[in-house]
Each structure stands twice: as C-alpha cells, then as structure tokens.
Amino acid sequence: MRRSRAWTGRALHTLGAATVYALLGAATVGTPLVAAAIPAHATDSTCAVIVSTNDEHGSLQPSVYPWTAGRLAGGAEVLASYIARIRETAGCPVFVVSAGDIMQGTLISNLTRGRATIDAMNAIGYDAAAIGNHEFDFGVRVLKERIRQAHFPLLGANIYLKGTDRHPSWARPYVIVEKEGVRVGIVGATTRSTPGTTHPDSVSGLAFRSIAAALDRYIPRLRAEGVDFVVVLIHAGGFCEDDGGCTGEALDELAAASPDFDYAVTGHTHTRILDRVHGAPVIQSYANMSAVGQGRLTRFGDGEVVAEVVEIHALFTEGAARHPEVAAVVRRYEEEAAARSAETIATLSEPLPKVFAGGSRLGRLIADAQRLAVGADVAIMNNGGIRAELPGGPINYGDLFRVQPFQNTLIRLRLRGGLLLAALEHSLSERGLMANVSGLIVEYDPDEPRGARVRCARLADGRYVRRDSTYTVVVNNFMVAGGSGYWMFKEATEAEQTGIVDLDALVTFLKGQAGPVEAPPEARWIVRAGAPAGCG
C-alpha cells in the first residue's frame, strides 16, 4: 500500500508567541487556528475525519487559559456543539478520540471521581481514548468503574502486569471502530513516566513499557484485520520550538516505531504540537477541552493514503452554540458541586501565579500551610501538585480546589538530615526547581556537580541542617511513595499518617489569616556561588 501524507497550511508551532496571542485575540468562533488545503477526492476513495482532544482533566466548564489571552474557552457544551457541526458537514464518518488524562482536575469531576466527565464524553460520543497517567489518581478500582461506565474503550497497549507479557483485564490495547463501512484501528498507549506522575501505590503491580514496541506489536494485527486506517493515541507529549522543531517522548516513541500508522494524537504536556513522524501527522491540542484538533484521512483505490491536519480550533465561548444534551449533563453535576465551590475562603492581596523558577509565592504559601497543620520543622511541597494559579481578591473553595485537586494526605516524617539534604538536592532538577519549602532557607550553587549543589540549609530558628541530626518533615503521600523520584522519604525512621488532606490544610490556614492574605514574598532558594559546603 502506497502512503503519501500530505500536509499544507501554516503550522501554529512555527509562529512566535506574540503572533500566536495576536491570532487568538483576533479569532472568532468558527475560525480555524491551523488549516490545511483539502484536495478533491476521487470517486473510489475512502475517507475518515479524526476529531481529537487531550488532557480534558474534568474541564466540563469554560475557563480562561494562558494561551487564550483572557478569553473564556472550552467546556463540554461548546465542544459537543462544534463536533456536531463537523458530523453534519464532514462528508466522511467522524471518529472522536482522546489522548487521555480525562477525569482528574476539577471540582465538578473530582467530587464524583470522574463520573461526571465520563457521562459528558458519552453524551458527546467519543469513540476511544488512551489511558492517561492521571486516570490512576483515584486508584485502579475507580478506574475500572469508569471504564465500565464509558461507552468507549480506554486503551493501554503498553500497560502490563509486572513480570508478565499480559495486560490487565481492564486495559485493552486496541479497538476497531467501524462507521458507514469505514474501519479505523485505534491503538492507545501511556507515558512510561506514569509510576512517578500518579500515586505509586495505584500502579505498583503494573509495568509501563516501550510505546514503540507496543505499536509494533499491535499495528500489524490491525492491518491484518483489514482496517482502512490506523490511528495512534499516545498519552505522552512534547514541545515545539518557534523555529518548528518538536521534541519529546511522543515524538521519540513514534520515530522508533515502524512507519505503519496514519495519524497520531498526543497528550500529557498540554501543548500545541503539529509535526510529522514517518510522514504521518502528529497533533496535540492544548488541554482542558479548550481546543480541538481535526484531521482527515483518505485512502484511494490504488492504495495511496493522504493524511492531513485540517485545523486546531480554539473553542472560544462567545457566540458559540451549546449542545442541549451535554448541557443537561453538565448542569446536573454543576448543581451538585455549586454550594461547596462558591464558599468564600479568604481574600488575597494580589494574584498568585503558578511559576516555579526559584520558587513561587503560591508554593511557599501552600508549604507554610502544611507545616503549620502538622507542627513540623520543615515542609516540602512538590510543584507538580500545584495545578492552577489564584486570582487576587476574594477566593472560593472552587478556586483552591483547582490549585490542589489530588486530595493527597499529609504525612509527618522523622528524617535524618542527610536524607533531608538529599531531598533538597533532588529538587534541583535540570528542568528547574521541583519543590517549594517552608521552615528552611536553602543555599545552592548551580555550578557545582549534581549531588553537591545544595551547600547548606538553615532552619527557621537559624540552625543549620546537619546530616546526623533528625528533623520532622511534612510531605504528601504521593511524595512518600516515591512520586517525582523522592526515594529518600521511604527511608524515614517514622512516618505518621496525619489524615489531613492537603487542600483542607490550605483552607484552614487561609481562614485563620486576618485581613487580605499576603503570600510570603522572600525567596527560600538562594543562589550562592562559591559557598562552602555546610555554609556557616
């Protein structure tokens, strides 16, 4: 079979950031952000339209995102209405897919452990989804419940039972979806980083193996079953530079696989990706139901396949139609969550953005709340658990839930100083600072070799952390289980389960503050070139 993957049009990832914001600011509903010319199709052709989202994270309601230039975007109702228009006008059967991370992340979804999001996606008419790493956040038992609830399969071709060549019974590797005589084979896979990016206990019996090997195992089976097209859903992603180059796990795995797929949808990194691997389009459409991708696959009678990206469409809400059936689903769950979400907790003196370079005021505020909640010497809060920024002025429970949606519990450790210093050293990753602290000032030299960059750490009372002393340290249960690579917490001499949920600690702390709350402005990670080990 000859394959020709055509792709014309100006890819958004080739534009600078200022140009992107200008495009978004000027776009109207119905205007594609990225477009490709669609050729005239021969009468002997077979075609399919692939509509894709990724990283929905329970975002059934519209919101403002960093890339939308202050405009409301997304929500299940607007997404459903847009997909309905595509179905009416496509001229080919439409297949709706997700690259995973469906459920975790909003109050409306988390209160029901994802049930609200699956109900909405059922009403929209999804055909398949990859299993994302955050699908495991509620545990495998809940994931299995959501899989039974879904009218579409959740796919994980590279998820195995440890020590075996068998998949868990609930993880299907692929599915064949047929519509109007067109058969599309869909393979799904999950990032190999999953054990470090969800609660490790939830995946302790599972192995996340090579995505490329999984594709090479199952795509030939799909071809043998006579599918017209093969679509890959990978919950792994990447990043595209302004000059057009894209890199990342998804691109690497696709490049390592045999070139026998026609279209790939990625996720996990919440970015825009428009690239080609083995000539096949690779797409990612931001996140949170705020944008939707559309591709078109055509197979001609002589065996040639043309695969195109038609657009990545920004789902701005102004003037957009709402899908009545999906709107009814969202309203039902909104009513369940409304009272809790609207409760005013505190007033902030200024907005607190989610920035991590050198530490952030929001991260320090959260760490302070946790240290106070359990009476520890030190708190360490992983940045991956901070999922949103906070506005200035009055903030409600819903605002705080978006910041800390995982419902992690706080654990009070007794930790030797050497292990505490190792945790601080681990927090200085090549990608930037991984954690915020409370009760400490950390001095480090970025020019020292890895393992020796932390020169000293000073407690709130002025004492320096000594390797042979013991300290009380509060972290969340994700970190204690080794999440984000914090192996040293497993070696604590004591681990007290406090039963305090991280979000509850933050709410209690904020409610106890008089007047507008000011987050700690002073940096707690200090660059000190040439500082002696142990400082002093």
MARZALO-458801 format. One line per 8 residues: their letters; for each residue x, y, z of C-alpha. Coordinates in steps of 0.25 Angstrom, whole numbers, plus 5000, padded with zeros to 4 digits. Example, Ala and Ser with C-alpha at 12.3 -4.5 7.8 and 13.67 -1.06 7.14 Angstrom:
as	5049/4982/5031 | 5055/4996/5029
This chain:
mrrsrawt	5000/5000/5000 | 5006/5014/4996 | 5005/5024/5006 | 5006/5039/5004 | 5004/5048/5016 | 5000/5062/5011 | 5000/5074/5020 | 4999/5088/5015
gralhtlg	4996/5101/5023 | 5004/5109/5033 | 5006/5101/5045 | 5004/5109/5058 | 5016/5104/5065 | 5025/5111/5054 | 5020/5125/5059 | 5025/5133/5071
aatvyall	5018/5135/5084 | 5014/5149/5081 | 5008/5145/5067 | 5000/5133/5074 | 4994/5142/5084 | 4990/5152/5073 | 4984/5141/5065 | 4976/5136/5077
gaatvgtp	4972/5150/5081 | 4966/5153/5067 | 4960/5139/5065 | 4945/5138/5064 | 4937/5125/5067 | 4938/5116/5055 | 4951/5122/5050 | 4962/5111/5050
lvaaaipa	4975/5113/5056 | 4983/5104/5047 | 4977/5100/5033 | 4981/5090/5022 | 4976/5090/5008 | 4967/5078/5005 | 4969/5073/4992 | 4958/5068/4983
hatdstca	4955/5053/4985 | 4954/5043/4975 | 4941/5035/4974 | 4948/5022/4978 | 4953/5028/4991 | 4950/5024/5006 | 4951/5035/5016 | 4950/5038/5031
vivstnde	4951/5050/5039 | 4958/5049/5053 | 4954/5059/5063 | 4963/5059/5075 | 4964/5065/5089 | 4974/5062/5100 | 4976/5065/5115 | 4962/5068/5118
hgslqpsv	4964/5068/5133 | 4950/5068/5136 | 4948/5082/5130 | 4934/5082/5127 | 4932/5097/5129 | 4939/5108/5121 | 4951/5115/5127 | 4962/5125/5123
ypwtagrl	4975/5119/5120 | 4989/5125/5118 | 4988/5124/5103 | 4974/5130/5101 | 4978/5144/5104 | 4968/5146/5115 | 4956/5140/5107 | 4947/5129/5112
aggaevla	4949/5116/5105 | 4945/5101/5105 | 4935/5094/5113 | 4928/5081/5109 | 4915/5088/5103 | 4923/5096/5093 | 4932/5085/5089 | 4920/5076/5087
syiarire	4913/5086/5078 | 4926/5088/5070 | 4927/5073/5068 | 4912/5072/5064 | 4915/5083/5053 | 4927/5074/5048 | 4918/5062/5047 | 4908/5070/5039
tagcpvfv	4917/5075/5029 | 4929/5066/5028 | 4925/5057/5017 | 4932/5045/5023 | 4930/5037/5036 | 4935/5045/5048 | 4943/5038/5059 | 4945/5045/5072
vsagdimq	4957/5041/5081 | 4964/5046/5093 | 4979/5044/5097 | 4976/5043/5111 | 4976/5049/5125 | 4961/5050/5125 | 4956/5051/5139 | 4965/5058/5149
gtlisnlt	4966/5072/5152 | 4953/5080/5154 | 4943/5080/5166 | 4931/5076/5157 | 4939/5064/5153 | 4947/5060/5165 | 4935/5060/5174 | 4929/5049/5166
rgratida	4943/5042/5164 | 4942/5045/5149 | 4927/5040/5147 | 4923/5054/5142 | 4933/5055/5131 | 4931/5041/5126 | 4916/5044/5125 | 4919/5056/5117
mnaigyda	4928/5049/5108 | 4918/5038/5106 | 4908/5049/5102 | 4918/5055/5093 | 4920/5042/5086 | 4935/5039/5088 | 4940/5026/5081 | 4953/5023/5088
aaignhef	4963/5029/5098 | 4977/5026/5103 | 4978/5023/5118 | 4986/5035/5124 | 4995/5035/5136 | 4985/5043/5144 | 4974/5032/5141 | 4981/5025/5152
dfgvrvlk	4979/5036/5163 | 4966/5031/5169 | 4972/5016/5169 | 4970/5005/5160 | 4957/5001/5166 | 4951/5014/5162 | 4958/5014/5148 | 4951/5000/5146
erirqahf	4938/5006/5150 | 4939/5018/5140 | 4944/5008/5129 | 4931/5000/5131 | 4923/5013/5131 | 4929/5018/5118 | 4922/5016/5104 | 4936/5016/5098
pllganiy	4949/5008/5101 | 4960/5013/5109 | 4973/5007/5103 | 4987/5004/5109 | 4995/4995/5099 | 5008/4997/5107 | 5002/4994/5121 | 5006/4981/5126
lkgtdrhp	5005/4973/5139 | 5018/4973/5145 | 5027/4961/5141 | 5018/4956/5130 | 5014/4959/5116 | 5000/4960/5119 | 4991/4973/5120 | 4982/4975/5132
swarpyvi	4968/4971/5128 | 4963/4985/5128 | 4974/4991/5119 | 4970/4988/5104 | 4982/4990/5095 | 4974/4994/5082 | 4960/4995/5077 | 4954/4995/5063
vekegvrv	4943/5005/5061 | 4934/5004/5048 | 4925/5015/5043 | 4918/5015/5030 | 4927/5004/5025 | 4940/5011/5029 | 4948/5003/5038 | 4958/5010/5047
givgattr	4968/5003/5056 | 4972/5011/5069 | 4984/5007/5078 | 4985/5014/5091 | 4998/5016/5100 | 5002/5023/5113 | 5015/5030/5117 | 5025/5022/5123
stpgtthp	5027/5032/5134 | 5013/5029/5140 | 5019/5022/5152 | 5025/5035/5156 | 5014/5044/5152 | 5002/5038/5159 | 5001/5031/5173 | 5011/5020/5172
dsvsglaf	5003/5011/5180 | 4992/5011/5170 | 5001/5005/5159 | 5010/4997/5168 | 5006/4984/5161 | 5008/4990/5147 | 5019/4992/5137 | 5019/5003/5126
rsiaaald	5028/4998/5115 | 5032/5003/5102 | 5021/5010/5094 | 5029/5008/5081 | 5029/4993/5084 | 5014/4993/5087 | 5011/5000/5074 | 5020/4990/5066
ryiprlra	5012/4978/5073 | 4998/4983/5070 | 4998/4991/5058 | 5001/4979/5049 | 4989/4972/5055 | 4980/4983/5051 | 4986/4983/5037 | 4984/4968/5037
egvdfvvv	4969/4970/5040 | 4967/4979/5028 | 4965/4993/5035 | 4965/5005/5025 | 4973/5014/5035 | 4982/5013/5047 | 4981/5024/5058 | 4990/5024/5070
lihaggfc	4986/5031/5083 | 4998/5033/5092 | 4997/5040/5106 | 5011/5045/5104 | 5015/5058/5098 | 5026/5068/5095 | 5029/5083/5092 | 5030/5090/5079
eddggctg	5040/5102/5077 | 5037/5115/5070 | 5046/5110/5059 | 5037/5098/5056 | 5045/5087/5063 | 5038/5078/5072 | 5044/5068/5083 | 5039/5059/5094
ealdelaa	5035/5045/5098 | 5023/5044/5088 | 5032/5048/5076 | 5043/5039/5080 | 5034/5027/5082 | 5027/5029/5069 | 5040/5031/5062 | 5045/5018/5068
aspdfdya	5032/5010/5063 | 5030/5004/5049 | 5024/5014/5040 | 5011/5008/5038 | 5001/5017/5045 | 4994/5028/5038 | 4991/5039/5049 | 4995/5041/5063
vtghthtr	4989/5049/5075 | 4997/5052/5087 | 4995/5058/5100 | 5001/5059/5114 | 5009/5072/5112 | 4997/5082/5110 | 5004/5088/5098 | 5001/5090/5083
ildrvhga	5008/5080/5074 | 5007/5080/5059 | 5018/5071/5053 | 5021/5059/5045 | 5027/5046/5048 | 5029/5035/5037 | 5021/5045/5029 | 5009/5044/5038
pviqsyan	5003/5056/5044 | 5005/5057/5059 | 4996/5066/5067 | 4993/5071/5081 | 4982/5082/5084 | 4986/5089/5097 | 4977/5083/5108 | 4964/5085/5117
msavgqgr	4955/5084/5105 | 4959/5098/5101 | 4963/5094/5087 | 4960/5082/5078 | 4968/5076/5066 | 4963/5071/5053 | 4969/5062/5043 | 4965/5056/5030
ltrfgdge	4970/5042/5025 | 4967/5038/5010 | 4970/5025/5004 | 4970/5024/4989 | 4967/5012/4981 | 4981/5010/4977 | 4985/5009/4992 | 4990/5023/4994
vvaevvei	4987/5029/5007 | 4987/5044/5009 | 4987/5049/5023 | 4984/5064/5027 | 4983/5072/5039 | 4971/5081/5035 | 4971/5090/5048 | 4973/5092/5062
halftega	4961/5100/5066 | 4960/5109/5079 | 4947/5107/5086 | 4944/5121/5090 | 4931/5122/5097 | 4926/5136/5092 | 4915/5134/5082 | 4917/5119/5082
arhpevaa	4905/5109/5082 | 4903/5100/5094 | 4899/5085/5091 | 4886/5083/5099 | 4888/5068/5103 | 4902/5071/5108 | 4898/5084/5115 | 4888/5076/5123
vvrryeee	4898/5066/5128 | 4908/5078/5132 | 4896/5085/5139 | 4893/5073/5147 | 4907/5072/5152 | 4909/5087/5154 | 4897/5087/5164 | 4903/5076/5172
aaarsaet	4916/5084/5173 | 4911/5098/5173 | 4909/5100/5188 | 4923/5095/5192 | 4930/5102/5181 | 4924/5116/5184 | 4928/5117/5199 | 4937/5129/5201
iatlsepl	4950/5125/5208 | 4959/5137/5208 | 4963/5150/5201 | 4977/5150/5194 | 4985/5163/5194 | 4989/5160/5179 | 4989/5149/5169 | 4998/5137/5171
pkvfaggs	5003/5131/5158 | 5007/5117/5156 | 5022/5120/5154 | 5033/5111/5159 | 5046/5117/5155 | 5054/5120/5168 | 5041/5116/5176 | 5028/5123/5176
rlgrliad	5019/5131/5186 | 5008/5121/5184 | 5017/5109/5186 | 5022/5116/5199 | 5008/5119/5204 | 5004/5104/5202 | 5017/5099/5209 | 5014/5108/5220
aqrlavga	5000/5103/5222 | 5005/5089/5222 | 5016/5091/5232 | 5006/5099/5242 | 4996/5088/5240 | 5005/5077/5246 | 5015/5085/5254 | 5027/5080/5246
dvaimnng	5041/5087/5245 | 5040/5086/5230 | 5030/5085/5219 | 5034/5081/5205 | 5023/5083/5194 | 5025/5077/5180 | 5022/5087/5169 | 5014/5076/5161
giraelpg	5003/5076/5171 | 5001/5091/5169 | 4991/5091/5157 | 4986/5105/5155 | 4988/5120/5159 | 4980/5128/5169 | 4973/5142/5165 | 4975/5154/5174
gpinygdl	4963/5158/5183 | 4953/5148/5189 | 4955/5133/5186 | 4946/5122/5188 | 4947/5107/5190 | 4946/5104/5175 | 4958/5113/5173 | 4966/5106/5183
frvqpfqn	4961/5092/5178 | 4967/5095/5164 | 4980/5098/5171 | 4981/5085/5179 | 4971/5075/5173 | 4978/5062/5176 | 4973/5060/5190 | 4987/5056/5195
tlirlrlr	4988/5054/5210 | 5000/5059/5219 | 5010/5050/5225 | 5019/5055/5236 | 5033/5048/5235 | 5045/5047/5245 | 5056/5049/5235 | 5071/5049/5237
gglllaal	5078/5062/5232 | 5086/5054/5221 | 5072/5050/5215 | 5066/5064/5216 | 5078/5070/5209 | 5077/5059/5198 | 5062/5062/5196 | 5066/5077/5194
ehslserg	5077/5073/5185 | 5067/5065/5177 | 5058/5077/5176 | 5068/5084/5167 | 5066/5077/5154 | 5071/5080/5141 | 5057/5085/5137 | 5057/5095/5149
lmanvsgl	5052/5095/5163 | 5043/5084/5166 | 5038/5088/5180 | 5035/5099/5190 | 5039/5099/5204 | 5035/5104/5218 | 5043/5105/5230 | 5056/5106/5222
iveydpde	5066/5115/5214 | 5073/5107/5204 | 5086/5112/5199 | 5092/5105/5186 | 5102/5107/5175 | 5097/5103/5161 | 5111/5102/5156 | 5114/5090/5166
prgarvrc	5113/5076/5161 | 5100/5069/5163 | 5099/5063/5177 | 5107/5075/5182 | 5099/5087/5178 | 5092/5089/5192 | 5103/5096/5200 | 5094/5097/5213
arladgry	5080/5098/5218 | 5076/5107/5230 | 5064/5105/5239 | 5055/5116/5243 | 5062/5117/5257 | 5075/5119/5250 | 5081/5105/5252 | 5088/5098/5240
vrrdstyt	5083/5085/5236 | 5093/5074/5240 | 5094/5061/5233 | 5094/5053/5247 | 5082/5060/5253 | 5067/5057/5252 | 5056/5066/5247 | 5041/5066/5246
vvvnnfmv	5037/5068/5231 | 5023/5068/5225 | 5021/5064/5211 | 5009/5058/5204 | 5006/5043/5202 | 5010/5044/5187 | 5024/5048/5190 | 5025/5038/5202
aggsgywm	5022/5027/5192 | 5034/5031/5183 | 5026/5041/5174 | 5034/5050/5165 | 5046/5042/5169 | 5047/5045/5184 | 5052/5032/5188 | 5059/5037/5201
fkeateae	5045/5039/5208 | 5043/5024/5208 | 5055/5023/5217 | 5049/5032/5228 | 5051/5026/5243 | 5036/5029/5245 | 5024/5032/5236 | 5011/5037/5243
qtgivdld	4999/5037/5235 | 4992/5050/5239 | 4979/5048/5231 | 4980/5063/5227 | 4976/5065/5213 | 4986/5076/5206 | 4974/5084/5202 | 4968/5084/5215
alvtflkg	4981/5089/5221 | 4981/5101/5212 | 4967/5104/5214 | 4969/5104/5229 | 4982/5113/5228 | 4975/5123/5219 | 4963/5124/5228 | 4972/5127/5240
qagpveap	4978/5139/5234 | 4973/5153/5238 | 4970/5163/5226 | 4975/5161/5212 | 4985/5150/5211 | 4999/5153/5206 | 5007/5141/5201 | 5022/5140/5206
pearwivr	5030/5149/5197 | 5044/5145/5201 | 5051/5135/5193 | 5055/5122/5200 | 5064/5116/5190 | 5077/5125/5189 | 5087/5124/5179 | 5101/5126/5186
agapagcg	5112/5123/5176 | 5125/5118/5183 | 5118/5116/5197 | 5125/5105/5205 | 5118/5092/5208 | 5111/5094/5221 | 5112/5109/5219 | 5112/5115/5233
